């Protein structure tokens, strides 16, 4: 399939202004885990990537940040689009990727297969974007940890079944570990590795 038209269009209309706006919201999201933010950017990534995921990737990726994508995304026009607009290149080795993206409904690969950084440089880890059906309306989850007073609740729809187990294992590596960004439509929320996530009882 010819993705050339999709690759050349759909980037930031105002790259400096829009990327700065998304970056500020990402920093706020990491400082306040679980809070929902809207990516106010005029981006239109190729299907099946959503707007918020596209805006986040355009903001964070550059020629020094290789990215990995799950099967369907990797075969779409998304890798070429992201490479064209940021200079980042698709990486097939999960441990070598600075960013990884799973489309909505995709099975989740073990987070331990990505780079968790080192004790000396824990920031040299992979940030994983997971697209979900919605950021609310699902099973309620309790968040606790830095940046959260007492607790915060989120209820994403379509979170992969194995996620909570993988997340518990991920936290054991702290200060190393994976940070996750959940995206849906034009919105996102951040889950830094320091956050504890528990399923709330009905």
C-alpha positions as CSV (number, residue, x, y, z in Angstrom):
1,X,0.0,0.0,0.0
2,X,1.3,3.5,-0.9
3,X,1.4,5.6,2.3
4,X,3.3,8.5,0.8
5,X,0.5,11.0,1.1
6,X,-0.2,10.1,4.7
7,X,3.5,10.4,5.5
8,X,4.0,13.9,4.2
9,X,0.9,15.5,5.8
10,X,-0.6,15.5,9.3
11,X,2.3,16.9,11.3
12,X,2.3,19.9,13.6
13,X,0.9,23.0,11.9
14,X,3.1,25.1,14.2
15,X,5.9,22.7,15.3
16,X,7.5,24.9,17.9
17,X,4.3,26.2,19.6
18,X,2.4,23.0,19.5
19,X,5.3,20.7,20.6
20,X,6.0,23.1,23.6
21,X,2.3,22.9,24.6
22,X,2.2,19.1,24.5
23,X,5.5,18.9,26.3
24,X,4.3,21.0,29.2
25,X,1.2,18.8,29.5
26,X,3.4,15.7,29.5
27,X,5.5,17.1,32.3
28,X,2.3,18.0,34.2
29,X,1.0,14.5,33.6
30,X,4.2,12.8,34.9
31,X,4.2,15.1,37.9
32,X,0.5,14.3,38.6
33,X,0.0,10.6,37.6
34,X,-3.4,9.7,36.3
35,X,-4.6,13.2,35.4
36,X,-6.1,13.4,32.0
37,X,-4.8,16.0,29.5
38,X,-5.9,17.0,26.1
39,X,-3.3,17.3,23.3
40,X,-4.3,20.6,21.8
41,X,-2.4,20.2,18.5
42,X,-3.5,20.1,14.9
43,X,-2.1,16.7,14.0
44,X,-3.5,13.9,11.9
45,X,-1.4,10.8,12.0
46,X,-2.0,7.9,9.7
47,X,-4.4,5.2,10.9
48,X,-4.5,3.4,13.2
49,X,-2.6,5.9,15.4
50,X,-4.7,8.3,17.4
51,X,-4.3,12.1,17.6
52,X,-2.9,12.2,21.2
53,X,-0.4,9.4,20.5
54,X,0.7,11.2,17.3
55,X,1.2,14.5,19.1
56,X,3.1,12.9,22.0
57,X,5.4,11.1,19.6
58,X,6.0,14.2,17.4
59,X,6.9,16.1,20.6
60,X,9.3,13.5,22.1
61,X,10.9,11.8,19.1
62,X,14.0,13.0,17.2
63,X,16.9,11.4,15.3
64,X,18.4,10.1,18.5
65,X,15.3,8.3,19.7
66,X,14.6,5.0,17.9
67,X,11.1,3.7,18.3
68,X,9.4,0.3,18.2
69,X,5.8,-0.4,17.2
70,X,3.6,-3.5,17.4
71,X,2.8,-5.5,14.3
72,X,-0.1,-3.6,12.8
73,X,1.4,-0.2,13.5
74,X,4.8,-1.3,12.1
75,X,3.1,-2.3,8.8
76,X,1.1,0.9,8.5
77,X,2.1,4.4,7.3
78,X,2.9,5.4,10.9
79,X,6.6,4.6,11.0
80,X,7.3,6.5,7.8
81,X,5.2,9.4,9.0
82,X,7.0,9.7,12.3
83,X,10.4,9.3,10.6
84,X,9.6,12.0,8.1
85,X,8.4,14.6,10.7
86,X,11.0,13.9,13.4
87,X,14.0,12.0,12.0
88,X,13.4,9.1,14.4
89,X,13.9,5.6,13.0
90,X,11.9,2.4,13.5
91,X,13.8,-0.1,15.7
92,X,13.0,-3.9,15.6
93,X,14.9,-4.7,18.8
94,X,12.7,-3.8,21.7
95,X,15.6,-3.2,24.1
96,X,17.0,-0.6,21.7
97,X,13.9,1.5,21.5
98,X,13.5,4.8,23.4
99,X,9.8,4.8,22.7
100,X,7.4,1.9,22.0
101,X,3.8,2.1,20.9
102,X,0.9,-0.4,21.1
103,X,-2.3,0.2,19.2
104,X,-5.7,-0.1,20.9
105,X,-6.6,-3.8,21.4
106,X,-3.1,-5.2,20.7
107,X,-1.7,-7.8,23.0
108,X,0.9,-6.3,25.4
109,X,4.5,-7.5,25.2
110,X,6.3,-8.0,28.5
111,X,7.5,-4.6,29.6
112,X,10.7,-6.3,30.7
113,X,11.7,-6.8,27.1
114,X,12.2,-3.1,26.7
115,X,15.1,-1.1,28.2
116,X,14.6,-0.4,31.9
117,X,17.7,1.8,32.1
118,X,20.6,1.3,34.5
119,X,21.2,2.1,38.2
120,X,23.5,4.9,37.1
121,X,21.2,6.1,34.3
122,X,17.6,5.1,35.0
123,X,16.3,7.7,32.6
124,X,17.8,5.7,29.7
125,X,14.7,3.5,29.5
126,X,11.9,3.0,27.1
127,X,8.7,5.0,27.4
128,X,5.7,2.9,26.3
129,X,2.6,4.4,24.8
130,X,-0.5,2.2,25.0
131,X,-3.6,3.2,23.1
132,X,-6.9,2.3,24.8
133,X,-10.6,2.5,23.8
134,X,-11.2,5.3,26.3
135,X,-9.6,6.8,29.4
136,X,-12.7,6.5,31.5
137,X,-15.7,4.2,31.9
138,X,-13.6,1.0,32.5
139,X,-12.8,-0.9,35.7
140,X,-11.7,1.5,38.4
141,X,-8.0,1.5,39.4
142,X,-6.4,3.1,42.4
143,X,-3.2,5.1,42.0
144,X,-0.9,5.9,44.9
145,X,2.7,7.2,45.1
146,X,4.6,10.4,44.4
147,X,2.6,13.3,42.9
148,X,-0.7,11.9,44.3
149,X,-2.2,13.1,47.6
150,X,-3.8,10.0,49.3
151,X,-5.0,8.3,46.1
152,X,-6.3,9.0,42.6
153,X,-8.7,6.9,40.5
154,X,-8.6,6.1,36.8
155,X,-10.8,3.8,34.8
156,X,-9.4,3.2,31.3
157,X,-11.3,1.0,28.9
158,X,-9.4,-1.6,26.9
159,X,-6.3,-1.8,29.1
160,X,-4.6,-5.1,28.2
161,X,-5.4,-7.8,30.7
162,X,-1.8,-8.6,31.7
163,X,-1.0,-4.9,32.3
164,X,-1.5,-4.9,36.1
165,X,0.7,-7.9,36.6
166,X,3.4,-6.5,34.3
167,X,3.2,-3.1,36.1
168,X,3.7,-4.7,39.5
169,X,6.9,-6.4,38.1
170,X,8.0,-3.1,36.6
171,X,7.9,-1.3,39.9
172,X,10.2,-3.9,41.5
173,X,13.1,-2.5,39.3
174,X,12.8,1.1,40.6
175,X,14.6,3.4,40.1
176,X,14.9,1.6,36.8
177,X,11.8,0.7,34.9
178,X,9.3,1.7,32.2
179,X,7.1,4.8,32.2
180,X,3.8,4.4,30.4
181,X,1.5,6.9,28.7
182,X,-2.1,5.8,28.0
183,X,-3.7,7.6,25.0
184,X,-7.2,7.7,23.6
185,X,-8.5,10.1,20.9
186,X,-7.0,13.5,21.7
187,X,-6.4,12.7,25.4
188,X,-3.6,11.1,27.4
189,X,-2.6,10.3,31.0
190,X,0.8,9.4,32.4
191,X,1.9,6.5,34.6
192,X,5.5,7.0,35.8
193,X,7.2,3.9,37.1
194,X,7.0,5.2,40.7
195,X,3.2,4.9,40.7
196,X,1.4,2.0,42.4
197,X,-1.7,0.7,40.6
198,X,-4.3,-1.5,42.3
199,X,-7.6,-2.9,41.1
200,X,-10.4,-1.4,43.2
201,X,-12.8,-3.8,44.8
202,X,-16.5,-3.5,43.8
